[in-house]
Amino acid sequence: MRFFLLFVLFIMVAFVGCQESKKQPYLIGAQQSHINPNSLVAKAQEREKDRQNQVELKRLETEANVEIAKIQTAKDIEISKIDAQTKQNVALTTSSVQKEQTKTHLYIAIAFAIILLIGLFLWYLNGKKSRELQAKLHEQKLQNDAMLKAQEIENERINKLLELCEKGILPEGVQKDVIQTAIISTTKTIEYKKGS
């Protein structure tokens, strides 16, 4: 459109320039003294033509400016649409990324909680087995202590009976029973010590 306007403008200037030589009243320094009525009409027509050309030129310039403004407005609208679409796409992408990050953090938290629960459960089982083992060992120790105490008491009783037998205070039949009991008790003590 601009090129067309420039072309029209160039042609108009060229025509106006061609008409300039007709306006010149002097030819090679000589002055004409008489005025031709046809030349006045021609000059008036030429001025009218120039005025019309100027009006046409102004009209074309105005139309060109209007077209330029329309094109600029359309371009601005298109740029605004593209900008809005881009912002919307960026917002959707950002929202999607945030959702994915939230899901990832949630999965990590769940995995951490499960691992923590499994660890606590294993620690509890280990502690429970340890407590059971300690209780069993303590019970065996108490049983051993009780058995040793009972054997000690039995040994003291047998020793007293043997002392009584040595002194001859007990009758002979009772002495045989005491000696047999002492032999059996000693055998049991030896067997127990071997089994432990």
SVG drawing of the C-alpha trace seen along z (x, -y; Angstrom):
<svg xmlns="http://www.w3.org/2000/svg" viewBox="-10 -45 43 147">
<polyline fill="none" stroke="black" stroke-width="0.4" points="0.0,0.0 2.8,-2.4 4.6,-1.7 1.4,-2.5 1.0,-5.8 4.6,-6.7 4.2,-5.8 1.1,-8.0 2.9,-10.8 5.9,-10.5 3.6,-10.7 1.8,-13.7 5.0,-15.5 6.3,-14.7 3.1,-16.1 3.3,-19.2 6.9,-19.7 6.1,-19.3 3.5,-22.0 6.0,-24.4 7.5,-25.3 4.1,-26.5 3.8,-28.9 7.0,-30.6 6.0,-33.9 9.6,-34.7 11.4,-33.0 15.1,-33.3 15.0,-36.7 12.3,-38.3 9.2,-39.6 5.8,-39.2 3.7,-42.2 0.4,-40.9 -1.7,-38.5 -3.5,-35.8 -7.0,-35.1 -6.6,-31.5 -3.5,-31.4 -5.4,-32.8 -8.0,-30.1 -5.2,-27.6 -3.6,-28.9 -6.9,-28.8 -7.4,-25.2 -3.9,-24.3 -4.4,-25.8 -7.6,-23.9 -5.9,-20.8 -3.1,-21.4 -5.7,-22.0 -7.5,-18.8 -4.2,-16.9 -3.4,-18.3 -6.8,-17.2 -6.4,-13.8 -2.9,-13.5 -4.2,-14.4 -7.1,-12.0 -4.6,-9.2 -2.3,-10.1 -5.3,-9.9 -6.4,-6.6 -2.8,-5.3 -2.7,-6.4 -6.0,-4.8 -4.8,-1.5 -1.5,-1.7 -3.5,-2.3 -5.7,0.7 -2.7,2.9 -1.0,1.7 -4.2,2.4 -4.6,5.9 -0.9,6.6 -1.3,5.4 -4.4,7.6 -2.6,10.6 0.4,9.9 -2.0,9.6 -3.6,12.9 -0.3,14.7 0.9,13.2 -2.2,14.3 -2.0,17.8 1.7,18.0 0.9,16.8 -1.9,19.4 0.4,22.2 3.1,21.1 0.5,21.1 -0.8,24.5 2.8,25.9 3.7,24.3 0.6,25.8 1.3,29.2 4.9,29.1 3.8,28.0 1.2,30.9 4.0,33.4 6.3,32.0 3.6,32.3 2.9,35.9 6.7,36.7 7.0,35.2 4.0,37.1 5.4,40.4 8.7,39.7 7.0,38.9 5.0,42.1 8.1,44.2 10.0,42.6 7.1,43.3 6.9,47.0 10.6,47.4 10.4,45.8 7.6,48.1 9.4,51.2 12.5,50.0 10.5,49.5 8.9,52.9 12.3,54.6 13.7,52.7 10.7,53.8 11.1,57.4 14.8,57.3 14.1,55.8 11.4,58.3 13.7,61.2 16.5,59.7 14.1,59.2 12.8,62.8 16.4,64.1 17.3,62.0 14.2,63.3 15.1,66.9 18.7,66.4 17.5,64.8 15.1,67.7 17.8,70.3 20.1,68.4 17.4,68.4 16.8,72.1 20.6,72.8 20.9,70.7 17.9,72.4 19.3,75.9 22.7,75.0 21.1,73.7 19.1,76.9 22.2,79.0 24.1,77.0 21.4,77.5 21.3,81.3 25.0,81.5 25.0,79.8 22.2,82.2 24.2,85.2 27.4,83.9 25.6,83.5 24.1,87.0 27.6,88.4 29.0,86.6 26.3,88.2 27.2,91.6 30.9,91.0 30.2,90.2 28.1,93.4 24.9,91.6 22.7,93.2 21.8,96.9 23.6,99.1 20.6,99.5 20.1,95.8 23.8,95.3 23.6,97.6 20.6,95.6 22.5,92.3 25.6,93.6 23.5,94.8 21.7,91.4 25.1,89.6 26.4,91.8 23.3,91.2 23.3,87.4 27.0,87.2 26.4,89.1 23.5,86.7 25.7,83.7 28.5,85.0 26.0,85.8 24.4,82.3 27.8,80.7 28.7,82.8 25.4,81.9 25.8,78.2"/>
</svg>
